[in-house]
Amino acid sequence: MSTSGAQTSAFFRDVARKRIVWWVRDDEGSPVPVSGSGQPAFPYWSSESRAEHAARVWGPSFGAVSMPLEHWRDAALPALAGEGLRVGINWSGPRLTGWDFTVAEVANRLAHALGEPPYDR
């Protein structure tokens, strides 16, 4: 399995268990870089330490912020879909690389990790 694949698997396993999702922001908002897919993606992490690493990479004004899994699934993901953004998952390394997915793909993977029926919106 590739590093990105392992990071993706860890993300869904961890958030299903801990029921918390992490992201990075400063007073101006959150970074939404163009991902490896060539499209803008809003990145999330499955642990505070992973998000803190990302915050350090982006600069001293950034910090790690958490949200409950239910809020992420029910409010944040639909908002990203409405903006046409993809979802970055556990980006890592010195350049914060990794996989990104559509909101529907993330919702399906999350439903699987939670043992729920597939997402079908």
Solvent accessible surface area in square Angstrom, and as a share of the most:
residue,aa,sasa,rsa
1,M,184,0.82
2,S,63,0.40
3,T,97,0.57
4,S,27,0.17
5,G,5,0.05
6,A,49,0.38
7,Q,37,0.16
8,T,3,0.01
9,S,48,0.31
10,A,9,0.07
11,F,0,0.00
12,F,13,0.06
13,R,139,0.51
14,D,16,0.08
15,V,0,0.00
16,A,22,0.17
17,R,154,0.56
18,K,92,0.39
19,R,96,0.35
20,I,68,0.35
21,V,0,0.00
22,W,41,0.14
23,W,40,0.14
24,V,3,0.02
25,R,89,0.32
26,D,21,0.11
27,D,145,0.75
28,E,164,0.73
29,G,19,0.19
30,S,30,0.19
31,P,23,0.14
32,V,58,0.33
33,P,41,0.26
34,V,105,0.60
35,S,14,0.09
36,G,82,0.79
37,S,58,0.38
38,G,52,0.50
39,Q,86,0.38
40,P,57,0.36
41,A,0,0.00
42,F,28,0.12
43,P,3,0.02
44,Y,4,0.02
45,W,1,0.00
46,S,1,0.00
47,S,19,0.12
48,E,85,0.38
49,S,76,0.49
50,R,67,0.24
51,A,0,0.00
52,E,68,0.30
53,H,58,0.26
54,A,0,0.00
55,A,6,0.05
56,R,162,0.59
57,V,60,0.34
58,W,67,0.24
59,G,16,0.15
60,P,148,0.93
61,S,75,0.49
62,F,47,0.19
63,G,31,0.30
64,A,30,0.23
65,V,49,0.28
66,S,50,0.32
67,M,23,0.10
68,P,80,0.50
69,L,0,0.00
70,E,68,0.30
71,H,98,0.44
72,W,0,0.00
73,R,64,0.23
74,D,97,0.50
75,A,42,0.32
76,A,16,0.12
77,L,2,0.01
78,P,52,0.33
79,A,55,0.42
80,L,10,0.05
81,A,54,0.42
82,G,72,0.70
83,E,122,0.55
84,G,61,0.59
85,L,25,0.13
86,R,46,0.17
87,V,0,0.00
88,G,0,0.00
89,I,1,0.00
90,N,1,0.00
91,W,12,0.04
92,S,30,0.19
93,G,30,0.28
94,P,119,0.75
95,R,203,0.74
96,L,12,0.06
97,T,88,0.51
98,G,18,0.18
99,W,108,0.38
100,D,14,0.07
101,F,19,0.08
102,T,54,0.31
103,V,11,0.06
104,A,42,0.32
105,E,76,0.34
106,V,0,0.00
107,A,7,0.05
108,N,60,0.31
109,R,101,0.37
110,L,0,0.00
111,A,8,0.06
112,H,152,0.68
113,A,40,0.31
114,L,38,0.19
115,G,70,0.67
116,E,69,0.31
117,P,111,0.70
118,P,106,0.66
119,Y,61,0.23
120,D,133,0.69
121,R,215,0.78
